[in-house]
Amino acid sequence: MSLFGTLNTSYTGLQASQLSTDTIGNNIANAENENYTRQRVDLESKFALNVKGGQVGTGVEASQIIRIHDEFTFRRYVDSSADLEFNQMEQKVLVELSEYFPDVDEAGLERDLVKFFDSWQKLASNPADDAQKIAVAASANQLSLDINNIQNKMETTQSSIDDMLKINIEEVNRLAKNISEINREIARVEAQPYRHANTLRDERDKLEIALSKLIDPTITKTGSKTAMDIDTNIADFSEEYGILVGGFQIVDGVSFHPLKTEKAENSGKGYTSVYFQKSDHSLVDVSKGITGGKIGAMLDLRGKSFSSVTGDAEDGKIQKYKDMLDSLSLGIIQATNTIYAVNSDKEMVSSQIGNTVALNVEERKYAISQIPNDKVDIEVSPGYMKLSTYDINGRFVEDIKVDIDPTVMGLDAIIDKINDTFKGKNIDAKAILEQGTMKILPGEMHSGDKVGAVLIKEDTSLVVEALGITGYKGLDVVDDVDIPFNIENGSFNINVYNEVGEVLATREIIINKNVENPLYSTLNGIVAQINMKNIDDNEDNYFNNDVDDLVYANFSGNKLKIVTKDSNSDIQFNITDKGSGFAGAVGLHKFLDGDSASTIKLKTEFKNDASKINAYGKAVLGDNEVANMMQQLQYDQINFYDKNGKQIANESIMGQYRYTAGTLSADTHSVKLQLESSQALFKSVEKQQQSISSVSIDEELANLIKYQTGYGANAKVLSTVQTMLDSLLGIKQ
């Protein structure tokens, strides 16, 4: 090789050492940049010259500058970041919720419950003391307000999470769009051989981490190549790139498809769901497919699907605690009201049962004539009515079927046909129209079998529903809704007292929701049992001093009402439960209003005038039966129901409260353990990621010394060649 060849070889060494030194300098400058991936120069020997005796190299060249990146380790790092963010978000919210159930002596629902029961205990000691009645009202009011407050706070937390969801989805779209734009730049730069968009890839990695912390998407990189022959993991040069959320691709190479937040289906409170917007602008709900990152935690906490009936979330941790508090509150309301119905009075009226709903005019089939002017047109079908008849002792006699064809029958004709059917069966009953509602009563129409009650068992013609315009089939139709309350199979007694507290009559009312007998499985049947004549309650063979002679029950205007027949007498009655929970379920003669944690409150009458609270069962001086039962309630096992009416527990009120608070506490502790685990995993993976891609000052300084030494050696060769050339030129002169 000539001196000039040697000169060129050393020059390439100088260039390679200089480029390597510059790269090391860049690495050191970015040592504190956590989003920077260290780089190194990939050096290759240049072609060799064939000379006598072998080959002689012609120097070195830098083929490319590569970033030290292990895609497998990086993916683990990204996934662990998403898990950490998920658990951090959940813990933050659950810790906040836990603070709504303080476990301290002077605050919290447990203390409220203790004060409530203590106030009744004190009233039992002096049942006529108005001061103690004020204390009962105050404790009940405080308990209700604190339950309302906790539920409202959880509702507010749910709403704030929903607001955060919208903001974070906007950030997801921004990040995804930036990634698609970076992909376009990467493709442009790397279209040239041996050109790697290292800085752009660092920026994309940074956005991938930020995106995964928010929503934990599935990121796909296919067609991967490597710059290393030995370690094939150290590269992420890819030909295809995609980001999927909930199974839909929001980034496809250089294309971006946004996510949108719109009102969730069935959400009564206007909560949003996350939708993927397809190319035709149609929306697909992807909320259920989002399970990680901060947004995944938000959806897991707030809920992803909503009930078409209640409008509330059907899932979600916050909704679970709200539902548990609703169940606790409903249990308190019904148990308290069941006991307060033991307080005797002249009149008892239930809460509103069902909703008055006018039928859709556009969906009507046939309109029966002679409907009162204040009624809308109604929907009636050809069909039949099946009527169950009972004798004067309440025993079932037979079912009567009446075929109805409204296409050829008017209202008068329908009523006439029902009455003709009774007559043909020799049944002493009649159908009448009263204020637009058809009623079937024991009649004085003709001589026949004495009838105690006639109840509607089935109505495929919809005549009863149409005339009642209540939309509440369970009041009349057994096989549709039955008794749609948290009522158990059992019974209750109606006890009638004179002015000195002596029992005049007692009648047991049977409830059995499992039988197709409307006498025992419908509200109208319960009314019929109360009003049934010729039942010898006193077993004295005298039929004018029984419950039906002293009180009267009626169901109208969506309320059950029981009153004494002689309002001028001192006769009163009460209801003692025998396992059915009836009075509390329908709110008959209640102490607390409401049916949930949001609506529970002390009855307005007692809030305005606490002296109206009664501690007695029988209205006699010194009786404290109700107060004693109320303070005993804290120890009694009662039924608790979910929002679908399914029994979920048989527990004491205090025990159910502790279970509710304990469930939240246990979930918070569980999330804390998950957070600690994810933090440990994140630190481990982060350390592994840093060992591969982060800058090590010690390593870089060692490489700097190596390349500086190489640079000096090549410079020495150049100096030596220069001396040789000078010597040769001097000899020639």
C-alpha positions in Angstrom: 0.0 0.0 0.0 1.3 3.5 -0.8 1.8 6.2 1.6 -1.2 8.0 0.3 -3.3 4.8 0.9 -2.0 4.8 4.5 -2.9 8.4 4.7 -6.5 7.7 3.6 -6.8 4.8 6.0 -5.9 7.0 9.0 -8.2 9.7 7.7 -11.2 7.3 7.9 -10.2 6.3 11.4 -10.1 10.0 12.3 -13.6 10.5 10.9 -15.0 7.4 12.6 -13.5 8.4 15.9 -14.8 11.9 15.5 -18.4 10.8 14.7 -18.3 8.3 17.6 -17.0 11.0 20.0 -19.7 13.4 18.8 -22.4 10.7 19.4 -21.0 10.0 22.9 -21.1 13.8 23.6 -24.8 13.8 22.5 -25.5 10.8 24.8 -23.8 12.6 27.8 -25.7 15.8 27.0 -29.0 13.9 27.2 -28.1 11.8 30.2 -30.8 13.4 32.3 -33.5 13.2 29.6 -35.7 10.2 30.6 -37.2 10.1 27.1 -33.8 9.8 25.3 -32.6 6.5 24.0 -28.8 6.3 23.9 -27.2 6.0 20.5 -24.0 4.5 19.1 -22.2 4.5 15.8 -22.2 1.2 13.9 -18.7 0.9 12.4 -17.8 -1.4 9.5 -14.4 -2.0 7.9 -14.0 -0.8 4.3 -13.1 -3.0 1.4 -9.7 -4.7 1.5 -7.0 -4.6 -1.2 -5.5 -7.8 -2.4 -1.7 -7.7 -2.2 1.0 -10.2 -2.4 0.7 -12.4 0.7 -2.9 -11.4 1.6 -5.2 -8.5 2.0 -4.7 -5.0 3.3 -7.6 -3.1 4.8 -8.4 0.4 3.6 -9.9 1.8 6.8 -13.2 2.1 8.6 -16.6 3.7 7.8 -19.7 4.5 9.9 -22.6 2.7 8.3 -25.3 4.1 10.6 -26.1 5.7 14.0 -28.5 3.4 15.9 -30.6 3.8 19.0 -30.2 1.0 21.7 -33.8 -0.1 22.0 -35.3 -3.4 23.1 -38.9 -3.4 21.9 -39.9 -6.3 24.2 -38.6 -4.6 27.3 -40.0 -1.3 26.2 -43.5 -2.9 25.8 -43.3 -4.3 29.3 -42.3 -0.8 30.5 -45.3 0.7 28.8 -47.7 -1.9 30.1 -46.4 -1.6 33.6 -46.8 2.2 33.3 -50.5 1.7 32.3 -51.1 -0.7 35.2 -49.5 1.8 37.7 -51.6 4.6 36.4 -54.8 2.5 36.7 -54.1 1.5 40.3 -53.1 5.0 41.3 -56.3 6.4 40.0 -58.4 3.8 41.7 -56.7 4.2 45.0 -57.0 8.0 44.9 -60.8 7.7 44.4 -61.4 4.9 46.8 -59.4 6.7 49.6 -61.7 9.7 48.9 -64.8 7.5 49.2 -63.5 5.9 52.4 -63.5 9.3 54.0 -67.2 9.5 53.5 -67.6 6.7 56.0 -65.5 7.9 59.0 -64.9 5.4 61.8 -64.6 7.8 64.7 -66.6 8.3 67.8 -68.3 11.6 67.1 -68.9 11.4 63.4 -70.3 9.0 60.8 -73.3 6.9 60.1 -72.5 4.4 62.8 -72.7 7.2 65.4 -75.9 8.5 63.8 -77.5 5.0 64.1 -76.5 4.7 67.7 -78.0 8.1 68.5 -81.2 7.2 66.6 -81.8 4.0 68.6 -80.8 5.6 71.9 -83.3 8.3 71.4 -86.1 5.7 71.0 -84.9 4.0 74.1 -85.1 7.2 76.1 -88.6 7.9 74.7 -89.7 4.4 75.8 -88.9 5.4 79.4 -91.2 8.4 79.1 -93.4 8.0 76.0 -95.4 11.2 76.6 -92.3 13.5 76.9 -92.3 16.0 74.0 -88.6 16.8 74.7 -87.7 13.1 74.0 -89.9 13.2 70.9 -87.9 16.2 69.7 -84.7 14.2 70.3 -86.1 11.3 68.2 -87.0 13.7 65.4 -83.5 15.3 65.5 -81.7 12.0 65.5 -83.8 10.6 62.6 -83.3 13.9 60.7 -79.6 13.8 61.2 -79.3 10.2 60.2 -81.2 10.9 57.0 -79.2 14.0 56.2 -75.9 12.2 56.6 -77.1 9.4 54.4 -78.2 11.9 51.8 -74.9 13.7 52.0 -72.8 10.6 51.5 -74.9 9.5 48.5 -74.7 13.0 47.0 -70.9 13.0 47.5 -70.6 9.7 45.7 -72.8 11.0 43.0 -70.6 14.1 42.7 -67.5 11.9 42.4 -69.2 9.9 39.7 -70.0 13.1 37.8 -66.5 14.6 38.2 -65.0 11.4 36.9 -67.3 11.7 33.9 -66.1 15.2 33.3 -62.4 14.0 33.6 -63.2 11.3 31.1 -64.1 13.8 28.4 -60.9 15.8 28.9 -58.7 12.7 28.9 -60.3 11.3 25.7 -59.4 14.6 24.1 -55.8 14.1 25.2 -55.8 10.6 23.8 -56.9 12.0 20.4 -54.2 14.6 20.5 -51.5 12.0 21.3 -52.7 9.6 18.7 -52.9 12.2 16.1 -49.3 13.4 16.9 -48.1 9.8 16.6 -49.6 9.4 13.2 -47.9 12.6 12.1 -44.6 11.3 13.5 -45.1 8.1 11.6 -45.3 10.1 8.4 -42.0 11.8 9.2 -40.3 8.6 10.2 -41.4 7.0 6.8 -40.0 10.0 4.9 -36.6 10.0 6.7 -36.1 6.3 6.6 -37.0 6.0 3.0 -33.3 6.5 2.4 -31.0 3.6 3.0 -29.2 3.5 6.4 -31.1 6.5 7.7 -32.8 6.2 11.0 -35.1 8.7 12.5 -33.8 8.2 16.1 -35.0 11.5 17.5 -38.5 11.0 16.0 -38.6 7.5 17.4 -37.7 8.8 20.8 -40.5 11.3 20.5 -42.9 8.5 19.5 -41.9 6.4 22.4 -42.6 9.3 24.7 -46.1 9.7 23.2 -46.7 5.9 23.5 -45.9 6.0 27.2 -48.2 9.0 27.7 -51.0 7.4 25.7 -50.7 4.0 27.5 -50.9 5.8 30.9 -54.2 7.2 29.8 -55.9 4.3 28.0 -53.4 1.3 27.7 -54.0 0.7 23.9 -52.7 -2.3 21.9 -49.8 -1.1 19.9 -48.8 -3.2 17.0 -45.5 -3.1 15.1 -45.1 -5.6 12.3 -42.3 -6.3 9.8 -39.7 -5.4 12.4 -36.0 -5.3 11.3 -32.8 -5.0 13.2 -29.5 -3.2 12.8 -27.6 -5.9 14.6 -26.6 -9.3 13.5 -26.0 -10.7 17.0 -28.7 -9.1 19.2 -31.8 -9.0 17.1 -33.9 -7.5 19.9 -32.1 -4.2 19.7 -34.2 -2.4 17.1 -37.7 -1.3 16.4 -37.5 -0.4 12.8 -40.9 -1.4 11.5 -42.9 -1.2 8.2 -46.4 -1.3 9.7 -47.7 0.5 12.8 -51.1 0.5 14.5 -52.8 1.5 17.8 -56.0 -0.2 18.8 -58.5 0.8 21.5 -61.3 -1.6 22.3 -60.6 -3.6 19.2 -60.7 -0.6 16.8 -57.7 1.0 15.2 -57.3 4.7 16.1 -53.9 4.9 14.4 -53.2 3.0 11.2 -49.7 4.0 10.1 -50.1 7.6 9.1 -53.9 7.6 9.4 -55.7 8.8 12.5 -59.3 7.9 13.5 -60.6 9.8 16.6 -62.4 8.7 19.6 -65.5 10.6 20.7 -67.4 11.1 24.0 -71.2 11.1 23.6 -74.1 10.5 25.9 -74.2 6.9 27.0 -77.2 4.8 26.0 -79.8 4.7 28.8 -77.8 7.0 31.1 -80.4 9.0 33.0 -77.8 11.4 34.4 -76.2 12.2 31.0 -73.0 10.3 31.6 -70.9 9.7 28.5 -69.4 6.7 26.8 -66.4 6.4 24.6 -67.1 5.8 21.0 -64.9 5.0 17.9 -65.8 7.0 14.9 -65.8 4.9 11.8 -65.0 6.2 8.3 -68.7 6.6 7.6 -69.0 8.8 10.8 -71.0 6.1 12.6 -70.1 5.5 16.3 -69.3 2.3 18.0 -69.2 2.1 21.8 -65.8 0.9 22.9 -66.1 1.7 26.6 -66.3 -2.0 27.7 -63.0 -2.7 25.8 -61.0 -0.1 27.7 -59.6 -1.9 30.7 -56.3 -0.2 31.5 -54.7 3.2 32.2 -56.2 6.2 33.8 -59.3 6.1 31.6 -59.8 2.4 32.2 -59.8 3.1 36.0 -62.3 6.0 35.4 -64.7 3.7 33.6 -64.2 0.9 36.2 -65.0 3.3 38.9 -67.9 5.2 37.3 -69.5 2.3 35.3 -69.6 1.4 31.6 -73.3 0.4 31.0 -76.5 1.9 32.2 -80.0 0.6 33.1 -82.8 1.4 30.8 -85.1 1.3 33.8 -83.4 3.4 36.4 -80.8 5.3 34.2 -78.1 4.4 36.8 -74.9 2.6 36.1 -75.2 -1.2 36.1 -71.6 -1.7 37.0 -68.7 0.3 38.4 -67.2 0.4 41.9 -68.8 3.7 42.9 -72.2 2.5 41.7 -71.7 -0.7 43.8 -71.2 1.4 47.0 -74.2 3.6 46.0 -76.4 0.6 45.5 -75.2 -0.8 48.9 -76.1 2.4 50.6 -79.5 2.4 48.8 -80.1 -1.1 50.1 -79.1 -0.1 53.6 -81.3 3.0 53.5 -84.3 1.1 52.1 -83.9 -1.6 54.8 -83.9 1.1 57.5 -87.0 2.8 55.9 -89.0 -0.3 55.5 -88.1 -1.8 58.9 -88.8 1.4 60.7 -92.1 2.0 58.9 -93.2 -1.6 59.5 -92.7 -1.0 63.2 -94.4 2.4 63.2 -97.5 0.8 61.6 -98.0 -0.8 65.1 -98.9 2.8 66.2 -102.7 2.7 66.2 -104.7 5.3 64.4 -108.1 6.0 62.7 -106.5 6.2 59.2 -103.5 4.7 57.4 -102.5 5.8 53.9 -99.6 4.2 51.9 -97.0 5.9 49.7 -97.7 6.4 46.0 -97.6 2.9 44.4 -96.8 2.9 40.7 -97.0 5.7 38.2 -99.9 7.1 36.4 -99.1 6.6 32.7 -101.4 7.6 29.8 -101.2 5.1 27.0 -99.7 6.1 23.6 -102.6 7.2 21.3 -100.6 6.2 18.2 -100.4 2.6 19.4 -104.0 2.0 20.2 -105.9 -0.7 18.4 -109.5 -0.1 19.3 -111.2 2.6 21.4 -114.1 1.6 23.6 -117.0 3.9 23.6 -118.3 6.0 26.5 -114.9 6.7 28.0 -115.1 9.8 30.3 -114.0 13.1 28.7 -110.9 13.4 30.8 -109.5 10.1 29.5 -107.4 9.7 26.4 -108.2 7.1 23.7 -107.0 3.7 24.9 -105.6 0.5 23.5 -107.7 -2.6 23.7 -107.3 -6.0 22.0 -109.6 -8.9 21.3 -109.0 -11.4 24.1 -110.5 -12.5 27.4 -110.7 -11.7 31.1 -110.3 -14.4 33.7 -112.0 -13.7 37.0 -111.3 -15.6 40.3 -114.3 -15.8 42.6 -114.3 -16.5 46.4 -117.0 -17.3 48.8 -117.9 -15.3 51.9 -115.3 -17.2 54.0 -112.5 -16.4 51.5 -112.3 -19.8 49.9 -111.6 -20.0 46.2 -114.7 -21.1 44.2 -113.8 -21.0 40.5 -112.3 -19.0 37.6 -114.7 -17.4 35.2 -113.6 -16.6 31.6 -115.3 -13.8 29.7 -114.4 -13.4 26.0 -114.2 -9.8 24.8 -114.0 -8.5 21.2 -113.8 -4.6 21.3 -114.2 -4.5 17.5 -117.9 -5.2 17.9 -118.5 -4.5 21.6 -118.7 -1.1 23.3 -118.1 -0.5 27.0 -121.7 -1.1 27.9 -121.7 -4.4 26.0 -118.6 -5.6 27.7 -120.0 -4.9 31.2 -123.3 -6.5 30.2 -121.4 -9.6 29.0 -119.5 -9.9 32.3 -122.8 -9.6 34.2 -124.5 -12.1 32.0 -121.6 -14.5 32.6 -122.1 -14.1 36.4 -125.8 -14.7 36.0 -125.2 -17.8 33.9 -122.8 -19.2 36.5 -125.3 -18.3 39.3 -122.7 -16.0 40.9 -123.9 -13.1 43.0 -121.6 -10.4 41.6 -121.8 -7.5 39.2 -119.6 -5.3 37.1 -120.0 -1.5 37.3 -118.2 1.6 35.8 -117.3 4.1 38.4 -115.4 7.3 37.5 -113.9 5.7 34.4 -112.7 2.6 36.2 -114.4 -0.8 35.9 -115.0 -2.5 39.3 -116.3 -6.0 39.9 -118.1 -6.2 43.3 -120.2 -8.7 45.2 -123.6 -7.8 43.9 -127.3 -7.7 44.7 -128.1 -8.4 41.1 -129.8 -11.7 41.5 -130.1 -14.6 43.9 -127.2 -17.0 43.7 -124.1 -18.1 45.5 -122.9 -15.6 48.1 -119.7 -14.0 46.9 -117.0 -12.7 49.2 -114.7 -11.3 46.5 -114.1 -11.3 42.7 -110.6 -10.5 41.6 -109.1 -10.2 38.1 -106.6 -13.0 37.5 -105.8 -12.4 33.9 -106.8 -9.8 31.2 -105.4 -10.4 27.7 -108.0 -7.8 26.4 -106.3 -5.0 28.4 -109.8 -3.6 29.3 -108.9 -3.2 33.0 -105.6 -1.5 32.2 -107.2 0.8 29.7 -110.0 1.9 32.0 -107.7 2.3 35.0 -105.1 4.2 32.9 -102.5 3.4 35.5 -100.1 1.4 33.5 -99.5 -0.7 36.6 -100.7 -4.2 35.8 -99.6 -5.7 39.1 -102.6 -4.1 40.8 -105.0 -6.3 38.8 -103.1 -8.9 36.8 -101.6 -11.8 38.8 -99.4 -13.4 36.1 -97.7 -10.2 35.1 -96.1 -8.4 38.0 -97.8 -9.9 41.1 -97.1 -7.8 44.2 -94.1 -5.8 43.0 -92.6 -4.9 46.3 -90.0 -6.1 48.8 -92.7 -8.2 50.5 -92.1 -11.7 51.7 -94.5 -14.5 51.9 -96.1 -14.3 55.3 -98.9 -12.3 56.9 -99.9 -9.4 59.0 -102.6 -8.7 61.5 -105.1 -5.9 61.5 -106.0 -5.3 65.2 -108.9 -3.0 66.1 -109.0 -1.4 69.6 -111.6 0.5 71.6 -110.8 3.7 73.5 -109.3 1.8 76.5 -107.0 -0.3 74.3 -109.1 -3.5 74.4 -109.0 -5.6 71.2 -112.3 -5.6 69.4 -111.2 -7.8 66.5 -108.1 -9.2 64.8 -107.8 -10.5 61.3 -104.8 -12.1 59.7 -104.1 -11.1 56.1 -102.2 -13.8 54.1 -99.6 -12.9 51.5 -98.2 -15.5 49.1 -96.5 -14.2 45.9 -95.8 -17.7 44.6 -99.4 -18.7 43.9 -101.7 -17.8 41.0 -104.3 -16.8 43.4 -105.0 -13.0 43.3 -106.5 -13.1 46.8 -103.0 -13.7 48.2 -100.7 -12.3 45.5 -102.2 -8.9 44.5 -102.9 -5.6 46.3 -106.5 -5.9 45.3 -106.6 -9.3 46.9 -105.2 -7.9 50.1 -107.9 -5.2 50.0 -110.4 -8.0 49.5 -109.2 -9.9 52.5 -109.5 -6.9 54.7 -113.1 -6.1 53.4 -114.2 -9.8 53.2 -117.6 -10.1 55.0 -119.0 -12.9 57.0 -115.7 -13.9 58.5 -116.0 -14.6 62.2 -112.7 -12.9 63.4 -113.8 -13.2 67.1 -115.2 -16.7 66.8 -118.3 -15.7 68.6 -120.8 -16.6 65.9 -121.7 -12.9 65.6 -120.9 -11.3 62.2 -121.4 -7.6 63.0 -118.3 -7.0 65.2 -115.5 -8.2 63.0 -112.7 -6.3 61.2 -114.7 -5.7 58.1 -117.4 -4.2 60.2 -115.0 -1.8 61.9 -112.5 -0.7 59.2 -112.6 -0.4 55.4 -109.7 -0.7 52.9 -109.6 0.8 49.4 -107.0 1.1 46.7 -107.5 4.1 44.5 -105.3 6.9 43.1 -102.3 4.6 43.3 -102.6 4.6 47.1 -103.8 2.0 49.6 -106.0 3.5 52.3 -107.4 1.8 55.5 -109.8 3.8 57.6 -112.2 3.2 60.5 -115.8 3.1 59.3 -117.1 5.3 62.1 -114.9 8.4 62.2 -116.8 9.7 65.2 -116.0 6.8 67.5 -112.8 6.3 69.5 -112.0 3.1 67.7 -108.5 2.8 66.3 -106.5 0.0 64.5 -102.9 -0.9 63.9 -100.9 -3.4 61.8 -98.6 -6.0 63.4 -96.3 -7.8 61.0 -95.8 -11.5 60.9 -92.9 -11.9 58.5 -94.3 -10.1 55.4 -92.9 -6.6 55.9 -96.0 -5.4 54.1 -96.7 -2.1 55.9 -93.1 -0.9 55.6 -92.8 -2.0 51.9 -95.9 0.1 50.8 -95.2 2.9 53.3 -98.4 2.4 55.2 -98.6 4.8 58.2 -94.8 5.6 57.8 -92.3 7.3 60.0 -89.6 7.8 57.3 -90.2 8.9 53.7 -88.3 7.8 50.6 -87.0 4.6 49.1 -83.3 5.2 48.7 -80.2 6.9 50.1 -81.0 10.0 48.2 -84.6 10.3 49.2 -84.6 9.0 52.8 -86.0 11.7 55.2 -88.1 12.1 58.3 -91.8 12.4 57.4 -92.6 16.1 57.0 -95.4 15.9 59.5 -92.9 14.9 62.3 -90.2 17.3 61.1 -92.7 20.2 61.5 -94.2 19.0 64.8 -92.2 16.3 66.7 -94.9 16.1 69.3 -97.0 14.1 66.8 -94.5 11.2 67.1 -96.2 8.4 69.0 -94.4 5.8 71.1 -97.5 3.7 71.7 -99.0 0.7 70.0 -102.4 1.0 71.6 -103.5 4.6 72.3 -103.5 4.3 76.1 -101.6 6.2 78.7 -98.1 4.8 79.3 -98.0 2.4 76.3 -94.5 2.4 74.8 -94.7 -0.7 72.4 -93.5 1.2 69.3 -90.6 2.9 71.1 -89.5 -0.5 72.6 -89.7 -2.1 69.1 -87.7 0.7 67.6 -84.8 0.5 70.0 -84.9 -3.3 69.7 -84.6 -2.9 65.9 -80.9 -2.3 66.2 -80.5 -6.0 67.2 -83.1 -7.6 64.9 -82.3 -9.4 61.7 -84.1 -7.8 58.8 -84.1 -8.3 55.1 -82.1 -6.1 52.7 -82.9 -5.9 49.0 -81.0 -4.7 45.9 -82.5 -2.3 43.4 -84.1 -5.2 41.5 -86.0 -6.4 44.6 -83.7 -9.4 45.2 -83.0 -10.2 48.8 -79.2 -9.8 49.4 -78.9 -10.1 53.1 -80.6 -10.9 56.4 -78.7 -8.9 58.9 -79.0 -6.3 61.6 -79.0 -2.6 60.5 -75.7 -2.0 62.3 -74.3 -5.2 60.8 -75.3 -4.2 57.3 -73.8 -0.8 57.7 -70.5 -2.3 58.8 -70.6 -4.6 55.9 -71.2 -1.7 53.5 -68.3 0.4 55.0 -66.2 -2.7 55.3 -66.6 -3.6 51.7 -65.4 -0.2 50.7 -62.5 -0.5 53.1 -61.6 -3.9 51.9 -61.6 -2.8 48.3 -59.5 0.2 49.1 -57.0 -2.0 50.9 -57.0 -4.5 48.0 -56.3 -1.6 45.5 -53.5 -0.4 47.8 -51.9 -3.9 47.6 -52.3 -3.9 43.9 -50.7 -0.5 43.7 -47.7 -1.6 45.7 -47.4 -4.6 43.5 -47.6 -2.5 40.3 -45.1 0.0 41.7 -42.6 -2.8 42.4 -43.1 -4.3 39.0 -42.8 -0.9 37.4 -39.5 -0.2 39.2 -38.1 -3.5 38.1 -39.1 -3.1 34.5 -38.0 0.6 34.5 -34.6 -0.5 35.8 -34.3 -3.1 33.0 -35.4 -0.5 30.4 -32.8 2.0 31.7 -30.1 -0.6 31.7 -30.7 -1.0 27.9 -31.6 2.4 26.6 -30.6 5.0 29.2 -27.3 6.8 29.2 -24.6 5.5 31.6 -22.0 8.3 32.2 -19.4 5.7 33.2 -19.9 3.7 30.1 -19.9 6.8 27.9 -16.7 8.1 29.5 -15.0 4.8 28.9 -16.1 4.8 25.3 -14.9 8.5 25.0 -11.4 7.5 26.2 -11.4 4.6 23.7 -12.4 6.8 20.7 -10.1 9.6 21.9 -7.3 7.1 22.0 -8.2 5.9 18.5 -8.4 9.4 17.3 -4.9 10.1 18.7 -3.5 7.0 17.2 -4.8 7.8 13.7 -3.5 11.3 14.1 -0.1 9.8 15.0 -0.2 7.7 11.8 -1.0 10.8 9.8 1.9 12.7 11.5 4.3 9.8 10.7 3.2 9.6 7.1 3.8 13.4 6.8 7.3 13.0 8.3 8.0 10.3 5.8 6.8 12.4 2.9 8.9 15.3 4.1 11.9 13.1 4.2 11.3 11.7 0.8 10.9 15.2 -0.7 14.1 16.3 1.1 16.1 13.5 -0.4 14.9 14.3 -3.9 16.0 17.9 -3.5 
